[in-house]
Amino acid sequence: MHQQLAGKTFIEAFSQEKDEIILVFDSSVSDENLVAPFFIKATLRSNFACLSFPDSFDRARRNSVNLFTDFQNQKVDLVQVYLNERAIQISFQDGKKLVFKLFGNRSNLIALNEAGAATQLFNNKLPADKSITSESLNRDIDQTYEAFIQNNERFETLFPTFGKLVNAYLTEKISGINDAAEKWNIIQQTLTKLNAPPYYLTKIELVPTLSLLPAGDIVSEYNDPIEALNGFYLAYIRLSGIEKEKADIIRMLKKRLSQTDNYLENTFKKLVELEEATKNDEIGNIIMANLHAIPERTEKIELFDFYRDQPITIKLKKDLTAQKNAEGYYRKAKNEKIELGRLNDSLAARETERQNLARHLTAIEAIESLRELRGYIKTHGLDQTKAVATATDLFKKVEFMGYTILIGRNAKNNDVLTKQFASKDDLWLHAKDVTGSHVVVKNQPGRNFPALVIERAAELAAFYSKRKNDSLCPVIYTPKKFVRKPKGLPEGAVVIDKESVVMVEAKGE
């Protein structure tokens, strides 16, 4: 851009479409008879920001307005990228600047005066840009090997403009390498590649992408960056209906697959930790075998672990007898078994969900017809934009012993939970006499609510209330049919016709 613009005169800037502005430069100073014009089209939509450089542009005088008129007839002195920032400045000989701020959905064109302060914005819906200065856009970052070591060998902090593609490329390249110097050498080699041709027009998840590294399904290679940008712009705006909708649904499915994989990995780790840890019932047995050896009001004691043939240090509650402490560990063991069962059930359910997502992804990637694609999405309920909000979307959700427990997030959300999502036979809970979340346990036809389920839901109701720090909290529980919301009550307030109370410790998820 500097080679193309240096010495040229700013002729005009105008906009004919929302979120798009055309800048015209020429070696002459007349917009009537252009000699060697250079056009910049800046597309600054919330979902797509790009510069392109058409060979010509026919302005429709009737439907366009002049913008940035203070720059008219000013000569370009310098074009350069701000230090470590996705922003380009066009500096004029009078000291003023035009800045292309290419910040994704917050992209803008900004005029700066001689002092470097913002004077005009193209997109006035980004008022924070009025405080931008030339100095604030430059980011001086220590990018030495020593800084790399100090940042725990994390390159993302040192090079914030790399973006997703480069970050993924580098992460893959240095994966499994333990030597910091070798990692740094790979980063330097990558920087060299980023600062030289070729430029790649590629497709990633069916969407055209301009890349400085070979990635995805490469469509074209360019040595001229302006030619590359033009090719990318045209490819993107020519996305057909089938390509765009297919890309959107594939991106959504891959995101859900990634989230499911993370959940499976974390849950499996938790399951292994529980299974490998010393079991609470074993600790209870060790205590019971040593009742005579445990002094009163002891908080910690070392006993012989006859399961592993070695000493074990056991924590005790000093206000309880040794036998009562053992009973506490037996209760924990019971909940531990329930938790193990829940985790195994959850792993099985998520694994099934993952298989379904993978099956949908394979099927959609093979579809070539837009009508067939929309039919498949509708049939399998994959349209997230039109999906009705579910309980899982709206409320906190906890699964316990096969029961679903829903927790309101705030007063208004509590009303939605109680009035719209709770049926008459569901169990309703709330911390007594204080503000807090409504908690609902979904009913299972033909089954009574187990005491452990009521206790767990009560612990959650206590945790999401003003009593969360009390040693014991009274919690109301009742079938939802005994909960009313008369007109005039504030958000979250209800009337209870019949209730029971349980005392519990507040425990979160």
For each residue, the residues with C-beta under 8 A, 3 or more apart:
1: 4 5 79 88 90 226
2: 5 6 78 79 80
3: 6
4: 1 8 38 226
5: 1 2 8 25 38 76 79 90
6: 2 3 76 77 78 79
7: 27 75 76
8: 4 5 25 26 27 36 38 75 76
9: 25 26 27 28 29 73 74 75 76
10: 13 23 24 25 71 72 73 74 75 76 92
11: 24 25 26 29 30 31 34 37 72 73
12: 23 24 31 66 72
13: 10 21 22 23 24 66 67 68 71
14: 21 22 59 64 65 66 67
15: 18 20 21 22 64 65 67 122
16: 20 22 59 60 63 64
17: 20
18: 15
19: 43 44 45 46 123
20: 15 16 17 41 42 43 44
21: 13 14 15 41 42 44 67 109 122
22: 13 14 15 16 39 40 41 42 57 59
23: 10 12 13 39 40 42 98
24: 10 11 12 13 31 34 37 38 39 57
25: 5 8 9 10 11 37 38 39 40 76
26: 8 9 11 29 30 31 34 35 36 37 38
27: 7 8 9 35 36
28: 9 33 34 35
29: 9 11 26 73
30: 11 26 33 34
31: 11 12 24 26 34
32:
33: 28 30
34: 11 24 26 28 30 31 37
35: 26 27 28
36: 8 26 27
37: 11 24 25 26 34 56
38: 4 5 8 24 25 26 53
39: 22 23 24 25 53 54 55 56 57
40: 22 23 25 51 52 53
41: 20 21 22 51 52 53 54 57 233
42: 20 21 22 23 50 51 100 109 122
43: 19 20 48 49 50 51 52 233
44: 19 20 21 49 107 108 109 122 123
45: 19 48 49
46: 19 105
47: 105
48: 43 45 236
49: 43 44 45 102 103 104 105 107
50: 42 43 229 232 233 236
51: 40 41 42 43 88 100 102 229
52: 40 41 43 229 230 233 234
53: 38 39 40 41 226 229 230
54: 39 41 57 230
55: 39
56: 37 39
57: 22 24 39 41 54
58:
59: 14 16 22 64
60: 16 63 64
61: 64
62:
63: 16 60
64: 14 15 16 59 60 61
65: 14 15
66: 12 13 14 69
67: 13 14 15 21 120 122
68: 13 71 98 109 111 120
69: 66 72
70: 96 111 119 120
71: 10 13 68 74 92 96 98 111
72: 10 11 12 69
73: 9 10 11 29
74: 9 10 71 92 93 94 96
75: 7 8 9 10 92 93
76: 5 6 7 8 9 10 25 79 90 91 92 93
77: 6 91 92 93
78: 2 6 89 90 91
79: 1 2 5 6 76 88 89 90 91
80: 2 88 89 91
81: 85 87 88 89
82: 85 87 88 89 99 137 138 139
83: 138 139 140
84: 138 139 140 141 159 160 161
85: 81 82 137 138 139 160 161
86: 101 102 103 161
87: 81 82 99 100 101 102 103 137
88: 1 51 79 80 81 82 99 100 102
89: 78 79 80 81 82 97 98 99 100 112 134 137
90: 1 5 76 78 79 97 98 99 100
91: 76 77 78 79 80 95 96 97
92: 10 71 74 75 76 77 95 96 97 98
93: 74 75 76 77
94: 74 114
95: 91 92 113 114
96: 70 71 74 91 92 111 112 113 114
97: 89 90 91 92 111 112 116 134
98: 23 68 71 89 90 92 109 110 111 112
99: 82 87 88 89 90 109 110 111 112 132 134 137
100: 42 51 87 88 89 90 107 109
101: 86 87 106 107 108 109 110 129 132 137
102: 49 51 86 87 88 107
103: 49 86 87 106 107 108
104: 49 107
105: 46 47 49
106: 101 103 126
107: 44 49 100 101 102 103 104 123
108: 44 101 103 121 122 123 126 129
109: 21 42 44 68 98 99 100 101 121 122 123
110: 98 99 101 118 120 121 122 129 132
111: 68 70 71 96 97 98 99 118 119 120 121
112: 89 96 97 98 99 116 117 118 119 132 133 134
113: 95 96 116 117 119
114: 94 95 96
115:
116: 97 112 113 133 134 135
117: 112 113 133
118: 110 111 112 121 129 130 131 132 133
119: 70 111 112 113
120: 67 68 70 110 111
121: 108 109 110 111 118 124 126 129 130
122: 15 21 42 44 67 108 109 110
123: 19 44 107 108 109 126 129
124: 121 127
125:
126: 106 108 121 123 129
127: 124 130
128: 131 132
129: 101 108 110 118 121 123 126 132
130: 118 121 127
131: 118 128 136
132: 99 101 110 112 118 128 129 136 137
133: 112 116 117 118 136 137
134: 89 97 99 112 116 137 138
135: 116 138
136: 131 132 133
137: 82 85 87 89 99 101 132 133 134
138: 82 83 84 85 134 135
139: 82 83 84 85 160
140: 83 84
141: 84 147 158 159 160
142: 146 147 158
143: 147 148 158 159
144: 147 148
145: 148 149 181 184
146: 142 149 150
147: 141 142 143 144 150 151 158
148: 143 144 145 151 153 155 158 180 183 184 187
149: 145 146 153 180
150: 146 147
151: 147 148 154 155 157 158
152:
153: 148 149 180 183
154: 151 157 158
155: 148 151 158 159 162 170 183 187
156: 159 160 162 167
157: 151 154 160
158: 141 142 143 147 148 151 154 155
159: 84 141 143 155 156 162 166 187 191
160: 84 85 139 141 156 157
161: 84 85 86
162: 155 156 159 166 167 170
163: 166 167
164: 167 168
165: 168 169 204 209 211 213 215
166: 159 162 163 169 170 190 194 212 213
167: 156 162 163 164 170 171
168: 164 165 171 172 215
169: 165 166 172 173 190 213 215
170: 155 162 166 167 173 174 186 187 190
171: 167 168 174 175
172: 168 169 175
173: 169 170 186 190
174: 170 171 177 182 183 186 187
175: 171 172
176:
177: 174 182 183 186
178:
179: 182 183
180: 148 149 153 183 184
181: 145 184 185
182: 174 177 179 185 186
183: 148 153 155 174 177 179 180 186 187
184: 145 148 180 181 187 188
185: 181 182 188 189
186: 170 173 174 177 182 183 189 190
187: 148 155 159 170 174 183 184 190 191
188: 184 185 191 192
189: 185 186 192 193
190: 166 169 170 173 186 187 193 194 213
191: 159 187 188 194 195
192: 188 189 195 196
193: 189 190 196 212 213
194: 166 190 191 212 213
195: 191 192
196: 192 193
197: 222 223 224 225
198: 221 222 223
199: 210 211 212 221 222 223 225 228
200: 210 211 212 213 214 215 218 220 221 222
201: 208 209 210 211 218 219 220 221 222 228 231 232 235
202: 208 209 210 211 214 215 216 217 218 219
203: 206 207 208 209 216 217 219
204: 165 207 209 215 216 217
205: 247 250 251 254
206: 203 243 246 247 250
207: 203 204 236 239 243 247 251
208: 201 202 203 219 232 235 236 239
209: 165 201 202 203 204 215 216 232
210: 199 200 201 202 228 229 232
211: 165 199 200 201 202 214 215 216
212: 166 193 194 199 200
213: 165 166 169 190 193 194 200
214: 200 202 211 218
215: 165 168 169 200 202 204 209 211 218
216: 202 203 204 209 211
217: 202 203 204
218: 200 201 202 214 215 221
219: 201 202 203 208 235
220: 200 201 231
221: 198 199 200 201 218
222: 197 198 199 200 201 225 227 228 231
223: 197 198 199 227
224: 197 227 228
225: 197 199 222 228 229
226: 1 4 53 229 230
227: 222 223 224 230 231
228: 199 201 210 222 224 225 231 232
229: 50 51 52 53 210 225 226 232 233
230: 52 53 54 226 227 233 234
231: 201 220 222 227 228 234 235
232: 50 201 208 209 210 228 229 235 236
233: 41 43 50 52 229 230 236 237
234: 52 230 231 237 238
235: 201 208 219 231 232 238 239
236: 48 50 207 208 232 233 239
237: 233 234
238: 234 235
239: 207 208 235 236 243 244 247
240: 243 244
241: 244 245 370
242: 245 246 368 369 370 373
243: 206 207 239 240 246 247
244: 239 240 241 247 248
245: 241 242 248 249 370 373 374
246: 206 242 243 249 250 364 367 373
247: 205 206 207 239 243 244 250 251
248: 244 245 251 252
249: 245 246 252 253 364 373 377 382
250: 205 206 246 247 253 254 361 364 365
251: 205 207 247 248 254 255
252: 248 249 255 256 382 384
253: 249 250 256 257 357 360 361 364 382
254: 205 250 251 257 258 361
255: 251 252 258 259
256: 252 253 259 260 357
257: 253 254 260 261 354 357 358 361
258: 254 255 261 262
259: 255 256 262 263
260: 256 257 263 264 350 353 354 357
261: 257 258 264 265 354
262: 258 259 265 266
263: 259 260 266 267 350
264: 260 261 267 268 347 350 351 354
265: 261 262 268 269
266: 262 263 269 270
267: 263 264 270 271 343 346 347 350
268: 264 265 271 272 347
269: 265 266 272 273
270: 266 267 273 274 343
271: 267 268 274 275 340 343 344 347
272: 268 269 275 276
273: 269 270 276 277
274: 270 271 277 336 339 340 343
275: 271 272 340
276: 272 273
277: 273 274
278: 282 283 305 307 312
279: 282 283 333 336
280: 283 284 329 330 332 333 336
281: 284 285 329 330 333 336
282: 278 279 285 286 305 307
283: 278 279 280 286 287 312 314 326 329
284: 280 281 287 288 326 327 329 330 333
285: 281 282 288 289 326
286: 282 283 289 290 303 304 305 306 307 312 314
287: 283 284 290 291 294 303 314 316 322 323 325 326 329
288: 284 285 291 323 326
289: 285 286 306
290: 286 287 293 294 303 304 322
291: 287 288 294 322 323
292:
293: 290 303
294: 287 290 291 298 301 303 316 322
295: 298 301
296: 321
297: 318 319
298: 294 295 301 316 318 322
299: 315 316 317 318
300: 313 314 315 316
301: 294 295 298 313 314 316
302: 311 312 313 314
303: 286 287 290 293 294 311 312 314
304: 286 290 310 311 312
305: 278 282 286 308 309 310 311 312
306: 286 289 309
307: 278 282 286
308: 305 312
309: 305 306
310: 304 305
311: 302 303 304 305
312: 278 283 286 302 303 304 305 308
313: 300 301 302
314: 283 286 287 300 301 302 303
315: 299 300
316: 287 294 298 299 300 301 320 322 325
317: 299 320 324 325 328
318: 297 298 299
319: 297
320: 316 317 324 325 328
321: 296 324 325
322: 287 290 291 294 298 316 325 326
323: 287 288 291 326 327
324: 317 320 321 327 328
325: 287 316 317 320 321 322 328 329
326: 283 284 285 287 288 322 323 329 330
327: 284 323 324 330 331
328: 317 320 324 325 331 332
329: 280 281 283 284 287 325 326 332 333
330: 280 281 284 326 327 333 334
331: 327 328 334 335
332: 280 328 329 335 336
333: 279 280 281 284 329 330 336 337
334: 330 331 337 338 452
335: 331 332 338 339 452
336: 274 279 280 281 332 333 339 340
337: 333 334 340 341
338: 334 335 341 342 400 401 452
339: 274 335 336 342 343
340: 271 274 275 336 337 343 344
341: 337 338 344 345 401
342: 338 339 345 346 399 400 401 402
343: 267 270 271 274 339 340 346 347
344: 271 340 341 347 348
345: 341 342 348 349 399 402
346: 267 342 343 349 350 399
347: 264 267 268 271 343 344 350 351
348: 344 345 351 352
349: 345 346 352 353
350: 260 263 264 267 346 347 353 354
351: 264 347 348 354 355
352: 348 349 355 356
353: 260 349 350 356 357
354: 257 260 261 264 350 351 357 358
355: 351 352 358 359
356: 352 353 359 360
357: 253 256 257 260 353 354 360 361
358: 257 354 355 361 362
359: 355 356 362 363
360: 253 356 357 363 364 380 382
361: 250 253 254 257 357 358 364 365
362: 358 359 365 366
363: 359 360 366 367 376
364: 246 249 250 253 360 361 367 373 376 377
365: 250 361 362
366: 362 363
367: 246 363 364 372 373 376
368: 242 372
369: 242 372 373
370: 241 242 245 373 374
371: 374 375
372: 367 368 369 375 376
373: 242 245 246 249 364 367 369 370 376 377
374: 245 370 371 377 378
375: 371 372 378 379
376: 363 364 367 372 373 379 380 382
377: 249 364 373 374 380 382 383
378: 374 375 381 383
379: 375 376
380: 360 376 377
381: 378 387
382: 249 252 253 360 376 377
383: 377 378 386 387
384: 252 387
385:
386: 383
387: 381 383 384 390
388:
389: 393 394
390: 387 393 394
391: 394 395 397 404 406 421
392: 395 397
393: 389 390
394: 389 390 391 409 413 416 417 421
395: 391 392 406 407 408 409 413 417 421
396: 406 407 408 409 437 464 509
397: 391 392 404 405 406 407
398: 404 405 407 456 460 509
399: 342 345 346 402 403 404 405
400: 338 342 403 405 452 453 456 457
401: 338 341 342 450 452 453 456
402: 342 345 399 444
403: 399 400 441 442 444 449 450 453
404: 391 397 398 399 441 442
405: 397 398 399 400 439 440 441 442 453 456 457 460
406: 391 395 396 397 417 421 422 439 440 441 442
407: 395 396 397 398 417 437 438 439 460 461 464
408: 395 396 413 414 416 417 418 437 438 439 464 492
409: 394 395 396 413 414 437
410: 413 414 492
411: 414 415 435 490 491 492
412: 415 416 491 492
413: 394 395 408 409 410 416 417
414: 408 409 410 411 417 418 437 438 491 492
415: 411 412 418 419 485 491 492
416: 394 408 412 413 419 420 421
417: 394 395 406 407 408 413 414 420 421 422 438 440
418: 408 414 415 421 422 428 438 440 480 483 485 494
419: 415 416 422 485
420: 416 417
421: 391 394 395 406 416 417 418 440
422: 406 417 418 419 426 428 440 480 483
423: 426 442 443 480
424: 479 480 481
425: 443 445 479 480 481
426: 422 423 440 441 442 443 479 480
427: 440 441 443 449 454 457 477 478 479 480
428: 418 422 438 439 440 477 478 479 480 482 483
429: 438 439 440 441 454 457 458 460 461 475 476 477
430: 436 437 438 439 461 465 475 476
431: 434 436 461 462 464 465 466 467 473 474 475 476
432: 473 474 475 476 501
433: 474
434: 431 465 466 467
435: 411 465 466 492
436: 430 431 461 462 464 465 466 467
437: 396 407 408 409 414 430 460 461 464 465
438: 407 408 414 417 418 428 429 430 492 494
439: 405 406 407 408 428 429 430 457 458 460 461 464
440: 405 406 417 418 421 422 426 427 428 429 480
441: 403 404 405 406 426 427 429 449 453 454 457
442: 403 404 405 406 423 426
443: 423 425 426 427 447 449
444: 402 403 447
445: 425
446:
447: 443 444
448:
449: 403 427 441 443 453 454
450: 401 403 453 454
451: 454 455
452: 334 335 338 400 401 455 456
453: 400 401 403 405 441 449 450 456 457
454: 427 429 441 449 450 451 457 458 477 502
455: 451 452 458 459 502 504
456: 398 400 401 405 452 453 459 460 507
457: 400 405 427 429 439 441 453 454 460 461 477
458: 429 439 454 455 461 462 473 475 477 502 504
459: 455 456 462 463 504 505 506 507
460: 398 405 407 429 437 439 456 457 463 464 507 508 509
461: 407 429 430 431 436 437 439 457 458 464 465 475
462: 431 436 458 459 465 467 468 470 473 475 504 505 506 507
463: 459 460 468 506 507 508
464: 396 407 408 431 436 437 439 460 461 468 508
465: 430 431 434 435 436 437 461 462 468 473 506
466: 431 434 435 436
467: 431 434 436 462 470 473 506
468: 462 463 464 465 473 506
469: 506
470: 462 467 473 506
471: 505
472: 503 504 505
473: 431 432 458 462 465 467 468 470 503 504 505 506
474: 431 432 433 501 502 503
475: 429 430 431 432 458 461 462 501 502 503 504
476: 429 430 431 432 496 499 500 501
477: 427 428 429 454 457 458 499 500 501 502
478: 427 428 482 483 496 498 499 500
479: 424 425 426 427 428 482
480: 418 422 423 424 425 426 427 428 440 483
481: 424 425
482: 428 478 479 496 497 498 499
483: 418 422 428 478 480 494 495 496 497
484: 494 495 496 497
485: 415 418 419 489 493 494 495
486: 489 495
487:
488:
489: 485 486 493 494 495
490: 411 493
491: 411 412 414 415
492: 408 410 411 412 414 415 435 438
493: 485 489 490
494: 418 438 483 484 485 489
495: 483 484 485 486 489
496: 476 478 482 483 484 499
497: 482 483 484
498: 478 482
499: 476 477 478 482 496
500: 476 477 478
501: 432 474 475 476 477
502: 454 455 458 474 475 477
503: 472 473 474 475
504: 455 458 459 462 472 473 475 507
505: 459 462 471 472 473
506: 459 462 463 465 467 468 469 470 473
507: 456 459 460 462 463 504
508: 460 463 464
509: 396 398 460
